[in-house]
Amino acid sequence: MGRGCDRVAVGLVAVALWVRLGMDELTLEYIAEGLRGLAVPIEQVHEDAANARVDHAVDRIAASLRQYGQRKPIVANRGQGGRVIAGNGTLRAARSLGRSHVAVVWVDEDAASATGYSIADNRTGDLSRWDVEALGALIEALPEGTFTGFEAGELEELLGGGGGQRRDAPARWDEADELR
């Protein structure tokens, strides 16, 4: 009787979760398949209160998560009780969407190393720049209404008012054509 009751109890818990959370929550379809093994309840991680990066574009991050799902993990320090050292904006956006789980890569390191990595992660992204020709070609090749993170006017400003119009076609534009 013990094994049969255990199976029934597990089945009832699964059904209760499905009813309470909905099928997307139970299957974690909002997390890329390859990351689902890293999924943890969202309560296991917390934003870094000392994060020097502020004004996260939570609405844009949430829009990206809504359209594309979580495609890269948050990095959190287990030794600091789940303090997020990369992905604070993603965590905030996931919470705003009511997500129950997030994919997390755990590290166990001292506070100085965690803080150093957090700063380096943010700063190295700042150092990149756009290849405006390639960006224009890629944007032009996307279907209308595809979310890119840019708001109205930002692309035009970045592309110099060209609105993504092709100019002096660089050799890499054939790569953008594969999106069509």
Secondary structure, DSSP 8 states (H G I E B T S, - for coil): -HHHHHHHHHHHHHHHHHHHH-HHHHHTTTB-GGGGGGEEEGGG-B--TT-S-----HHHHHHHHHHH-B-S-EEEEGGGTSEEEE-HHHHHHHHHTT-SEEEEEEE---HHHHHHHHHHHHHHHHT----HHHHHHHHHHS-TT---S--TTHHHHHTTT-TT---S--TTHHHHHTT-
